[in-house]
């Protein structure tokens, strides 16, 4: 899956359920990863990195209300 940052951020803003488990977002500050359906405030686009797999999100920790890394089979 090719990830376009603009489309990915729009999916995050819309909380697009179709991409849950297919799109993971690394937020540079506070160093967490999120799913597109996350109910928290949407971070600024410049603070986000987009990944097709949770494992690719690297060193970020899962947001406390989600288990982003367990959302799909890696």
C-alpha positions in Angstrom: 0.0 0.0 0.0 1.5 3.3 -1.1 0.9 6.0 1.5 0.3 9.6 0.4 0.9 11.9 3.4 -2.0 14.2 2.4 -4.5 11.4 1.9 -3.3 9.7 5.1 -3.8 12.8 7.1 -7.2 13.4 5.6 -8.1 9.8 6.6 -6.9 10.6 10.1 -9.0 13.7 10.3 -12.1 11.8 9.1 -11.4 8.9 11.4 -11.8 6.6 8.4 -12.7 3.1 9.7 -11.8 1.5 6.3 -8.2 2.2 7.1 -8.1 0.8 10.6 -5.4 -1.8 10.7 -4.0 -0.6 7.3 -2.8 2.8 8.4 -0.7 3.7 11.5 0.4 7.1 12.4 3.5 8.0 14.3 3.2 11.3 16.2 6.6 12.8 16.8 5.6 14.5 20.0 4.7 12.8 22.4 6.2 9.8 20.6 3.2 7.6 20.2 1.6 5.7 17.4 -2.1 5.9 16.6 -4.8 4.3 14.4 -7.0 6.4 12.1 -10.1 5.8 14.3 -8.4 7.3 17.4 -10.8 9.6 19.2 -8.1 11.9 20.4 -7.4 15.4 18.9 -5.9 15.1 15.5 -2.2 16.1 15.5 -0.8 18.6 13.0 0.2 17.0 9.7 3.8 18.1 10.2 4.1 16.0 13.4 2.8 12.8 11.7 4.6 10.0 9.9 2.4 7.4 8.2 3.0 3.6 8.0 1.3 0.7 6.4 2.2 -1.7 9.2 2.4 -1.2 13.0 5.8 -2.9 13.1 7.2 -0.2 10.7 6.2 2.5 13.3 9.4 1.5 15.1 10.2 3.0 18.5 6.9 4.7 19.1 4.8 3.4 21.9 1.1 2.6 21.4 -1.4 5.2 22.6 -2.6 4.1 26.0 -6.2 3.6 25.0 -5.3 1.4 22.0 -3.2 -1.6 21.4 -2.2 -0.4 17.9 0.4 -3.1 17.4 -2.2 -5.9 18.1 -4.8 -4.4 15.8 -3.7 -6.6 12.9 -1.6 -9.7 12.4 1.9 -8.6 11.7 
